[in-house]
Amino acid sequence: MPSRLRLALQKKGRLAQDSIALLERCGLQFHVKESALLTHVNNFPIDLLFVRDDDIPTLVFDGLCDGGIIGTNVLLEASLRFPDKKYQSILTLDNAHCRLVIAVPEGMNYKGPSSLEGKRIATSYPLLLTEYLKKQHVSAPTLILSGSVEVAPRMGMADAICDLVSSGQTLEENKLIPVETVLESQASLIRGEHAITPEQHDLFDMLARRISAVQHAAKRKYIAFHAPKSALKEICEQLPGVESPTVLPLPGDPDKVVVHVVSTEGVFWKTLETIQSLGASSILILPIEKILE
């Protein structure tokens, strides 16, 4: 049994970029060479395998990789294709968000899922689409395409499409309107069901802890400011999601204190202007890189 942990990652696209950035923020040191299939992590016994996104489930299901980072859309489509294959979902990564939607041409008189009855739908996710249509009690033939799904109605190949949408710009350019959401998708860290060494298990635990620390930090801000003692309570009440503040005396000014606090929610200009009007000054907002809880 190999001692190094092997993770499969998407080799191109937004998910690939997000995955690399996340692992680097988790302290993994590696250098990705252009067109490289395999990259070794320098400071941990971990190898990163860069492949097509739809190859990741097979590699993990069959034990050729110990785990991987993959979009929910690809993972669930593969799970429907190979129902006997098992895996463990370790945690969602809160990035690479997108939707699998059904979209129809702008001129179509769409009145709900029943309007899709008998319509040909082009998609790269036939099993997820079929499962959705079955739940809606709709019978519609599918046209399976591996790419450029959005051009199918314009070319007369299909009446509608089922495809991933992020910004919606591609749909707009092809005069398509999203009408139904089949699936909300984001990236997930998964591992296979095959046996691994205790050391590899510890590496998975380490990754999960570090990813959670990065995720917690991304949603919080570190705030420091000077405040009059008389208005301290009112000022802190204006800050969203504030945890217990650290209050220190301000040298040279007995009527003021220095406040250090972590906000668990976004801090907006209006909030800062409000606390400033209450007497807060020298307001400093800093991003938090990691939080271990």
C-alpha positions in Angstrom: 0.0 0.0 0.0 1.5 3.4 -1.0 2.4 5.8 1.8 1.7 8.9 -0.2 -1.8 10.3 -0.5 -3.0 10.9 -4.0 -5.7 13.5 -4.8 -7.3 14.1 -8.1 -8.0 17.7 -9.2 -9.5 19.2 -12.3 -6.8 20.3 -14.6 -8.4 23.4 -16.2 -11.1 25.9 -15.4 -12.4 27.9 -12.4 -12.6 24.8 -10.2 -8.9 24.0 -10.9 -7.8 27.5 -10.0 -10.0 27.5 -6.8 -8.6 24.1 -5.8 -5.0 25.1 -6.2 -5.5 28.4 -4.3 -7.3 26.6 -1.5 -4.6 23.9 -1.0 -1.9 26.7 -1.0 -3.9 28.6 1.7 -3.9 25.3 3.7 -0.1 25.4 3.7 0.6 22.8 1.0 3.8 23.8 -0.9 3.9 22.7 -4.6 4.6 24.1 -8.1 2.2 23.2 -10.9 4.0 23.0 -14.3 1.9 23.7 -17.4 0.4 20.5 -18.8 1.8 18.5 -16.0 -0.2 15.4 -15.0 1.3 14.8 -11.6 2.6 17.3 -9.0 4.3 16.4 -5.7 3.6 18.4 -2.6 7.0 19.4 -1.1 6.1 19.5 2.6 3.6 16.6 2.9 3.5 13.1 1.4 0.7 14.1 -1.0 0.6 13.9 -4.8 -1.8 15.9 -7.0 -3.1 14.4 -10.1 -4.6 16.8 -12.7 -7.2 15.2 -14.9 -10.5 15.9 -16.7 -13.3 16.7 -14.2 -15.4 13.7 -15.3 -12.4 11.3 -14.8 -12.2 12.2 -11.1 -15.1 10.1 -9.8 -13.8 7.0 -11.6 -10.3 7.4 -10.3 -11.6 7.8 -6.7 -14.3 5.1 -7.0 -11.8 2.6 -8.3 -9.1 3.4 -5.8 -6.6 4.8 -8.3 -6.7 8.1 -6.3 -7.4 8.3 -2.6 -9.6 11.4 -2.9 -10.3 14.4 -5.0 -11.9 17.8 -5.3 -14.9 17.7 -7.6 -18.1 19.6 -8.4 -21.4 18.3 -7.0 -22.8 18.1 -10.6 -20.1 15.8 -11.8 -20.1 13.7 -8.6 -23.8 13.1 -8.6 -24.0 12.3 -12.3 -21.2 9.7 -11.8 -23.0 8.3 -8.8 -26.1 7.7 -10.9 -24.0 6.1 -13.6 -22.2 3.8 -11.1 -24.7 3.2 -8.3 -22.7 0.3 -6.9 -19.6 2.6 -6.4 -19.1 4.1 -2.9 -17.3 7.2 -1.7 -17.2 9.5 1.4 -18.0 13.2 1.1 -15.6 14.9 3.6 -16.8 18.5 3.3 -18.1 21.0 0.9 -15.7 23.8 0.0 -18.0 26.7 -0.6 -16.4 27.6 -3.9 -17.0 27.0 -7.7 -20.7 27.7 -7.1 -23.0 27.1 -10.1 -26.4 25.8 -11.1 -27.5 23.0 -13.4 -30.5 24.6 -15.1 -33.0 23.9 -17.8 -33.1 26.8 -20.3 -35.5 27.4 -23.2 -35.4 29.8 -26.1 -36.7 33.3 -25.4 -39.8 32.9 -27.6 -41.0 29.7 -26.0 -44.3 30.0 -24.1 -43.0 28.2 -21.0 -45.6 27.5 -18.3 -43.8 25.1 -16.0 -42.1 21.7 -16.3 -45.1 20.2 -18.1 -44.1 22.5 -21.1 -41.1 20.2 -21.6 -43.3 17.2 -22.3 -42.1 15.6 -25.6 -39.4 18.3 -26.1 -35.9 17.2 -26.9 -33.4 18.5 -24.3 -29.7 18.8 -25.0 -27.4 18.1 -22.0 -24.1 16.8 -20.7 -25.8 15.5 -17.6 -28.4 13.0 -18.9 -28.9 11.1 -15.7 -29.4 14.1 -13.5 -31.8 15.5 -16.1 -33.7 12.2 -16.4 -34.0 11.9 -12.6 -35.4 15.5 -12.5 -37.9 14.9 -15.3 -39.0 11.7 -13.6 -39.8 13.6 -10.4 -41.8 16.1 -12.5 -43.7 13.4 -14.3 -42.4 14.6 -17.6 -41.3 12.5 -20.5 -38.8 14.1 -22.8 -36.0 12.7 -25.0 -32.4 13.8 -24.4 -29.6 14.7 -26.7 -26.3 14.0 -25.1 -23.5 16.5 -25.9 -20.1 16.8 -24.4 -19.8 20.5 -25.0 -21.4 23.6 -26.6 -24.8 22.5 -25.3 -26.1 26.1 -25.5 -26.0 26.2 -29.3 -28.3 23.1 -29.8 -31.6 25.0 -29.9 -30.2 27.6 -32.3 -29.0 24.8 -34.7 -32.4 23.0 -34.5 -30.9 20.1 -32.6 -33.0 20.5 -29.5 -35.9 22.4 -28.1 -34.2 23.2 -24.7 -31.0 22.6 -22.9 -29.9 21.4 -19.4 -26.5 22.9 -18.6 -24.4 24.5 -16.0 -24.8 28.2 -15.4 -22.6 30.6 -13.4 -23.0 34.2 -14.5 -25.7 33.4 -17.1 -23.9 35.3 -19.8 -23.6 32.4 -22.2 -27.3 31.7 -22.0 -28.0 35.4 -22.7 -25.7 35.4 -25.7 -27.6 32.4 -27.1 -31.0 33.9 -26.3 -31.9 31.3 -23.7 -33.8 31.8 -20.5 -33.2 29.6 -17.4 -36.6 28.3 -16.2 -35.9 25.4 -13.8 -33.0 24.6 -11.5 -32.1 20.9 -11.4 -29.2 21.2 -9.0 -27.2 23.7 -6.9 -23.6 22.8 -7.2 -20.3 23.6 -5.5 -16.9 21.9 -5.0 -16.5 19.1 -2.5 -13.6 17.1 -1.0 -14.3 13.4 -1.3 -12.4 10.2 -0.6 -12.7 6.6 -1.7 -14.0 3.7 0.3 -10.8 1.6 -0.3 -8.5 0.9 2.6 -5.8 3.5 3.3 -3.0 3.7 5.9 -3.4 5.4 9.2 -0.9 8.0 8.0 -3.1 8.7 4.9 -6.1 8.9 7.2 -4.3 11.5 9.3 -3.5 13.5 6.1 -7.2 13.6 5.2 -8.0 14.8 8.8 -5.3 17.5 8.5 -6.7 18.7 5.2 -10.2 18.9 6.5 -9.1 20.9 9.6 -7.1 23.3 7.5 -9.8 23.8 4.9 -12.3 24.5 7.7 -10.0 27.0 9.2 -9.6 28.8 5.8 -13.4 28.8 5.3 -14.1 30.2 8.7 -11.5 33.0 8.1 -12.9 33.9 4.7 -16.3 34.8 6.3 -14.8 37.0 9.1 -13.0 40.3 9.4 -10.7 41.6 12.1 -11.8 45.1 13.3 -9.8 47.5 15.4 -10.8 51.0 16.4 -10.7 53.6 19.1 -14.0 54.3 21.0 -15.2 56.5 23.8 -16.0 54.4 26.8 -19.5 56.0 27.1 -20.5 54.8 23.6 -18.7 51.4 23.5 -21.8 49.2 24.0 -23.8 51.1 21.4 -20.9 51.0 18.9 -20.4 47.2 19.3 -24.2 46.6 18.8 -23.9 48.2 15.3 -21.3 45.7 14.2 -22.8 42.6 12.5 -22.1 39.2 14.0 -19.6 40.5 16.5 -17.9 38.1 18.9 -16.8 39.1 22.4 -14.5 42.2 21.9 -11.1 42.7 23.5 -11.1 46.1 25.1 -7.8 47.8 26.1 -7.0 51.2 27.6 -5.8 53.9 25.2 -2.6 55.4 26.5 -2.9 59.1 27.0 -6.7 59.3 26.8 -8.6 57.9 29.9 -12.0 58.5 28.2 -11.2 56.2 25.3 -10.4 52.5 24.7 -9.0 50.4 21.9 -11.3 47.7 20.7 -10.3 44.6 18.8 -13.1 42.4 17.6 -13.9 39.7 15.0 -17.0 40.1 12.9 -18.6 36.9 11.6 -20.5 38.8 8.8 -19.7 41.3 6.1 -18.8 44.8 7.2 -20.2 47.5 4.9 -19.5 51.2 4.5 -22.8 52.2 6.0 -21.9 50.3 9.2 -18.5 51.9 9.4 -20.0 55.4 8.9 -22.6 54.6 11.6 -20.0 53.6 14.3 -17.9 56.6 13.2 -20.8 58.9 13.9 -21.1 57.3 17.4 -17.5 58.3 18.1 -15.4 55.4 16.8 -12.1 56.6 15.2 -9.0 55.1 13.6 -11.1 52.2 12.3 -9.1 49.4 10.8 -10.6 46.4 8.9 -8.3 43.5 8.1 -8.9 40.1 6.4 -8.3 37.0 8.4 -6.2 34.3 6.8 -6.9 31.4 9.1 -9.0 30.6 12.2 -8.5 27.4 14.2 -11.4 26.7 16.6 
